[in-house]
Amino acid sequence: MLYAIVETGGLSEGAEKLGKSQPSLSRSLSMLEERIGMALFEPGRRPLRPTELGLALATEGGKIYQAGRSSSEVLARYRDGKTGAVRVGGTPFFLDGVISGMLAGFQFERPDVRIEQVYG
């Protein structure tokens, strides 16, 4: 939350970045400041200017935000079949003679997919 506000420069923009409403973000910010007992933004400043603590927490929040985005990207690659593992089983004739070319083309298009061939 703090990262989004600091990164975008305001509550409305931060709320948009997070997919929340501005009033909801404002309430969450107020509750956080009340909980820790310290201001995270300098009072009465427009545009919002983070305090030293607010900036430090926003920096940590940026790491969390980026980790969440990275996790979403990993999930999307698995969901789209662009990473993971495929296990193919069959006789040597079938694997080596029939589908080896197909597997090579598949592997070329999806280099992050591991192909395991099992004979038998």
N, C-alpha and C positions, 0 to 999 in steps of 0.2 A: 504494500500500500504506500509506504513512504517512498520507495523507489519510484513508483509510477508518478507520484506527485512532484517529486524533485526533478525527475527526468523530463516531464512534460511542462513543468513550470506552473501548474495550477491544479486546483481541485477538479474542475470540470474536465480538463484534459486528462488528468490522472484517472478519473472515473471512467472516461471513455476508453482509455487504454486497458482498464481492467474489466470492462463490460459491466460496470455498476452505475448506479445513479449518483449524481453529485451529492444529494442529501444523505444517501446511505454512506458514502465515503466520508463525508464531513462528520457524521455521527460516530463512525468507527474511529476516526482520528481523535475526536474529543474523548471518547471512552479510553483510548490508548493513553492519551496524555493524563487523564485522571488516574488511570491505573498505575502509571509509573511515577506520577507526581511531579512531572517536569514538562515544560513546553518543548515541542519538537520544531516549531516554527516561531520566528520572532513575531510578537503580537503587533497587529496594526500595519504590517508591511505588505504592500502590494507592488509587484508580484510577491508571492510567498517566498520568504527566505528562510531556509532551515537553520536551526541552531546547530551548534557543534555536535550535540548528541543526535539531533535529527539527521544530519548529514552522515554521521557514522552508521546509524541504523539503516539509512537509505542505501548506503554502500553494501551492507550485508544483505539487505532485501533484494538488491540487484542480483546478487549471487543466487538467491533462492528463485527469483523470477526466471533467470536464465536456465537454471537447473530444471525448472518446470517445463520450459519451452523445449529443452533438449529431450526430456522424457517424452513429451508429446510427439516429437519428431521420430524418436525410436519406435514408439507405438504405431505411428502412421506407416513407417516403413514395413513393420511386421504385418500390419493389417492389409497393406497393399501388395504383399508378397515380394517386396524388394529386399528383404533380408530374412534370415532364418535358416532352416535346413529342410531339404527334400530327401526322402529315402526312396530309392528305386530298387526293386528286386526283380530277379528273373534269371533265366538261363544265360550262360555265357554267349550263346548265339544271339539271343534277343538283346542283351545289353551291349555287346561289342559290335554286333553287325547291324542291328535295326535302329536302335535309338541313340547311339553314341553321337551322331551328328546333331540330333535334336538337343541332346544335353549340352553339347558344346555351344550351340547357338543360344540356349537358355542361359548358360553360365556367362556368356559374353554380354548379354543384355542385363543380367542381374549378378554382378560380381560379388555382392555381399551375401548371396545365397550359397550355402554349403550343400553340395550334392554328395550323398552317400550311396554307393552302389553295393548291393548285396547279391551275390551269386547263390542260386539254389532255389 
